[in-house]
Amino acid sequence: MRLELLASLLAFCAVGCTHTMEVVNLHQYQKTVVAPRSLKLSFERVASDDPAKQMAQDVKDELASHSSVERVAQLDLQPPDFHPDYVVKVAPVTKYTGSGWNYLVTFPGFLLFTHAWNGFVYHADTTTEIEVRRPDDSKILASRAVETDWNFRHCDFGRGAWTSSGWYTPFWGGLNLIIGFWMVGYDDDASLPLAFAIHDPYGEYIANNIVELVSTVDTAGATQPEAHASTQAPPPPGEPSPETPPP
């Protein structure tokens, strides 16, 4: 009976003491851009890990639905009959950090199940590098680094179970005094849920930055003055013309 009660308590603390992904500043980054003409873009992404791949996919999805983009295709998968105006490359790099507040969430916050109703405090600083080039040229026509800083709360099964252990371990939660130091750092398990949570706002914001950058390049190319043949002033009287050899 005591074992069943203990098992039930452990299950309650582990499952009931989690906090789903909550991005505090989810709609902080907004931008609306309309291009002078409809664009056809080839999308090249450079990403090595799952969160970065997901974030790059977010941008591609939002570009595909952008009012100023006629069509977008992934560079290595585009059909032979697709002739894009430009190739854009997106490379998001994110630095994740925890917070000193997480110690207080663990101790004495476990007494109020703070990790469940508030979650642990995390930050993700993302730098998204954007490059634009023509399909038949490797020369970069324009580039831009876009910064986004996400402030979010999260507590998964593992951290929830460890933090809740203060209720059923010896020393009246004294173990959490030690566990708290471990909880201050960032939990890598929160990265992918964050990428899914910011799908729309992040994708839309970067997609509009891309359309703005491409439009600038496109407009500059359309207004380039044509090259004219150079003319020379006639020589002074009595001097031979440069085209005429001396006698």
C-alpha positions in Angstrom: 0.0 0.0 0.0 2.8 2.4 0.9 4.6 1.5 -2.3 1.4 2.3 -4.3 1.0 5.6 -2.6 4.6 6.5 -3.2 4.3 5.5 -6.9 1.1 7.6 -7.2 2.9 10.6 -5.6 5.8 10.3 -7.9 3.6 10.1 -11.0 1.6 13.2 -9.9 4.8 15.2 -9.2 6.4 14.2 -12.5 3.5 14.5 -14.8 1.5 17.3 -13.2 4.5 19.6 -12.5 5.5 20.5 -16.0 5.0 23.8 -17.8 4.3 23.9 -21.6 6.2 26.3 -23.8 5.3 29.9 -23.2 7.0 32.7 -25.1 6.5 35.9 -23.2 7.3 38.3 -26.2 5.8 36.1 -28.9 4.6 39.1 -31.0 7.4 41.5 -30.3 8.8 41.3 -33.8 6.5 42.4 -36.5 7.2 43.8 -40.0 5.1 44.2 -43.1 6.8 44.7 -46.5 5.2 44.8 -50.0 7.6 44.4 -53.0 7.1 46.5 -56.2 6.6 43.3 -58.2 5.9 39.6 -57.6 9.1 37.7 -56.9 10.2 34.2 -57.7 12.8 33.0 -55.1 15.1 30.0 -54.7 15.7 29.2 -51.0 19.0 28.0 -49.7 19.2 27.1 -46.1 22.3 26.4 -44.0 21.5 24.7 -40.8 23.2 21.9 -38.9 20.9 21.1 -35.9 17.2 20.5 -35.5 16.1 23.8 -34.0 18.0 25.8 -36.7 16.5 23.6 -39.5 13.0 24.1 -38.1 13.5 27.9 -37.9 14.8 28.0 -41.5 11.8 25.9 -42.6 9.6 28.5 -40.8 11.0 31.2 -43.0 10.5 29.2 -46.2 6.9 28.5 -45.2 6.2 32.2 -44.6 7.9 33.2 -47.8 5.7 30.8 -49.8 2.6 32.5 -48.4 3.9 36.1 -48.7 1.7 38.3 -50.9 4.8 39.6 -52.8 6.2 36.1 -53.6 4.9 34.3 -56.6 6.8 31.1 -55.9 9.6 29.8 -53.7 11.5 26.6 -54.2 14.3 25.0 -52.2 17.5 25.3 -54.1 18.5 21.7 -54.2 15.0 20.5 -55.0 13.7 23.0 -57.4 12.4 21.7 -60.8 14.3 22.3 -64.0 11.7 24.6 -65.4 11.8 27.0 -62.4 13.7 30.2 -63.1 14.0 32.3 -59.9 14.7 36.0 -59.9 17.1 35.6 -56.9 18.6 33.0 -54.6 18.3 33.8 -50.8 20.2 32.0 -48.2 19.1 31.9 -44.5 21.3 30.7 -41.6 19.9 31.2 -38.1 22.3 30.8 -35.2 20.8 30.9 -31.6 22.5 31.3 -28.3 20.4 29.8 -25.4 20.8 30.9 -21.8 19.2 30.2 -18.4 18.5 32.6 -15.6 19.5 33.0 -11.9 15.8 33.1 -11.2 15.7 29.4 -11.8 17.4 28.7 -8.5 14.6 30.4 -6.7 12.1 28.5 -8.8 13.7 25.3 -7.5 14.2 26.4 -3.9 12.1 27.5 -2.2 9.8 27.7 -5.2 9.1 24.0 -5.2 7.0 24.4 -2.1 4.5 26.4 -4.3 5.1 24.3 -7.4 6.5 27.4 -9.1 8.1 25.3 -11.8 4.6 24.2 -12.9 2.6 27.4 -12.9 5.5 29.7 -13.9 8.1 27.5 -15.6 11.9 28.0 -15.7 13.2 31.3 -17.2 15.1 31.0 -20.5 16.3 33.3 -23.2 17.2 32.6 -26.9 19.2 35.2 -28.8 18.9 34.4 -32.6 21.0 36.0 -35.3 19.6 35.2 -38.7 22.1 35.8 -41.6 20.4 36.6 -44.9 22.2 36.7 -48.2 20.9 37.5 -51.7 22.5 36.6 -55.0 21.5 35.9 -58.6 20.9 32.3 -59.7 23.8 32.3 -62.2 26.3 34.1 -60.0 28.0 33.4 -56.6 28.5 37.0 -55.9 26.5 38.3 -52.9 24.5 41.3 -53.9 23.2 42.1 -50.4 23.2 40.7 -46.9 21.6 41.4 -43.6 21.9 40.1 -40.0 18.5 40.2 -38.2 18.5 39.9 -34.4 15.6 38.4 -32.4 15.6 37.8 -28.6 13.0 35.4 -27.3 12.0 35.4 -23.6 10.3 32.2 -22.7 9.2 29.8 -19.9 9.4 26.0 -19.9 9.6 23.0 -17.6 9.8 19.5 -19.1 9.2 16.1 -17.5 12.8 15.7 -16.3 13.2 19.0 -14.6 9.7 18.9 -13.2 10.4 15.5 -11.5 13.7 16.6 -10.0 12.3 19.9 -8.7 9.2 18.1 -7.2 11.5 15.7 -5.4 11.8 18.2 -2.6 8.4 16.9 -1.4 9.4 13.3 -1.0 13.2 13.3 -0.3 14.8 13.6 3.2 15.8 16.9 4.8 12.5 18.7 4.0 13.5 19.8 0.5 17.1 20.4 1.4 18.2 18.4 -1.7 16.8 21.2 -3.8 19.4 23.6 -2.4 21.9 21.5 -4.5 19.5 20.8 -7.4 18.9 24.5 -7.8 22.4 25.1 -9.1 21.9 22.6 -11.9 18.5 24.2 -12.8 20.1 27.7 -13.3 21.5 26.6 -16.7 19.6 26.2 -19.9 17.7 23.0 -20.7 18.4 21.8 -24.3 15.1 20.0 -24.4 13.4 23.4 -24.7 15.0 24.4 -28.0 12.8 22.4 -30.4 9.5 23.3 -28.6 10.6 26.9 -28.8 11.2 26.6 -32.6 7.7 25.3 -33.1 6.2 28.0 -30.8 7.7 30.9 -32.7 6.9 29.4 -36.1 4.6 32.1 -37.3 6.0 35.3 -35.8 9.7 34.4 -36.5 9.0 33.1 -40.0 6.9 36.2 -40.9 9.5 38.6 -39.5 12.4 37.1 -41.4 10.4 36.6 -44.6 9.5 40.3 -44.6 13.2 41.2 -44.1 14.0 39.0 -47.0 11.4 40.6 -49.3 12.6 44.1 -48.2 16.3 43.2 -49.0 15.5 41.6 -52.3 13.3 44.5 -53.3 16.2 46.9 -52.6 18.5 44.9 -54.8 15.8 44.5 -57.5 15.0 48.3 -57.5 18.7 49.2 -57.6 19.3 46.8 -60.6 16.3 48.2 -62.5 17.5 51.8 -62.1 21.2 51.2 -63.0 22.2 53.8 -65.7 23.2 52.3 -69.1 26.8 52.5 -70.0 27.6 55.0 -72.7 30.6 55.2 -75.0 33.1 57.7 -73.8 33.8 60.7 -75.9 36.9 62.8 -76.2 37.1 66.5 -76.6 38.6 67.6 -79.9 42.3 68.6 -79.7 43.3 72.3 -79.8 43.8 73.8 -83.3 47.1 72.9 -84.8 47.5 69.6 -82.8 47.0 66.3 -84.5 43.9 64.2 -83.5 44.8 61.2 -81.2 43.3 58.9 -83.8 45.5 60.4 -86.5 49.1 59.3 -86.6 51.7 62.1 -86.9 53.2 62.5 -90.4 
